[in-house]
Amino acid sequence: MKKRKVPELRLLGTRASRVAALMVVFASLSQTIAAEPLPAGLRGSWRITRVLPTHNVTCWSREQADQLVGSTLTYATRAMSWKGGTVALSEINVRSVSAEQFAKENGSEQGRASFEQVGIRSRNVTEVDLQHEDMDITGATTEVPGDAVLLAGPNRIVVSACGVYFEATRSGMAQVASR
C-alpha cells in the first residue's frame, strides 16, 4: 500500500503573519482589560462618614484625615468628583482581593491594615482602582481620596488616600436594598 503525503495545515501562512495576528489578539485583550467599566454598584454619591482606625503607616495626620469626614465622593462612568474637583479616569481596574492580599499590600513591618480593622467580614471583596492624572485636591498630597475603593457592602465602601482608610455610605435616594 502506497503512503499518501498529507499537506501541512497552514492557518495563517507565514511566520510573520502569525506573529502579527498574535500581536493583534494581545493588543485587543489588553484594551479590554484596561477599559473595564466602573462597577454599577459604585456609581453615584457617597458620604465619607468616618476615619477607620488601622495600624499601618500613613502620610496624613489625624487632623488632615478628619477634614474629609462629611464630604461627598461622586463616581460616574469616566470621572470622579470630590470637594468641587472632578478628575477624569484614564483606566479602571477591578479585581477580587482576599484578606491576606489586602494585608500584604497595605502595610509594612511597622504595621498593616486588615479587613478586620476596616470592618470587612468576608474573605474576599471587590477592589476598584481608579487611574487618573495627579491632582492636588487636599493640599497635602497629589493623591485623590477615593481612587482606591473596596466594595464592602451594597451601601458601604472603604476608600483610602495616603494610607488612611475611610468609611463611606451611599448618599441620596440611590440606596441599594440589602440582599
C-alpha positions, 0 to 999 in steps of 0.5 A, a space after each residue: 500500500 502506497 503512503 499518501 503525503 498529507 499537506 501541512 495545515 497552514 492557518 495563517 501562512 507565514 511566520 510573520 503573519 502569525 506573529 502579527 495576528 498574535 500581536 493583534 489578539 494581545 493588543 485587543 485583550 489588553 484594551 479590554 482589560 484596561 477599559 473595564 467599566 466602573 462597577 454599577 454598584 459604585 456609581 453615584 454619591 457617597 458620604 465619607 462618614 468616618 476615619 477607620 482606625 488601622 495600624 499601618 503607616 500613613 502620610 496624613 495626620 489625624 487632623 488632615 484625615 478628619 477634614 474629609 469626614 462629611 464630604 461627598 465622593 461622586 463616581 460616574 462612568 469616566 470621572 470622579 468628583 470630590 470637594 468641587 474637583 472632578 478628575 477624569 479616569 484614564 483606566 479602571 481596574 477591578 479585581 477580587 482581593 482576599 484578606 491576606 492580599 489586602 494585608 500584604 499590600 497595605 502595610 509594612 513591618 511597622 504595621 498593616 491594615 486588615 479587613 478586620 480593622 476596616 470592618 470587612 467580614 468576608 474573605 474576599 471583596 471587590 477592589 476598584 482602582 481608579 487611574 487618573 492624572 495627579 491632582 492636588 485636591 487636599 493640599 497635602 498630597 497629589 493623591 485623590 481620596 477615593 481612587 482606591 475603593 473596596 466594595 464592602 457592602 451594597 451601601 458601604 465602601 472603604 476608600 483610602 488616600 495616603 494610607 488612611 482608610 475611610 468609611 463611606 455610605 451611599 448618599 441620596 435616594 440611590 440606596 441599594 436594598 440589602 440582599 
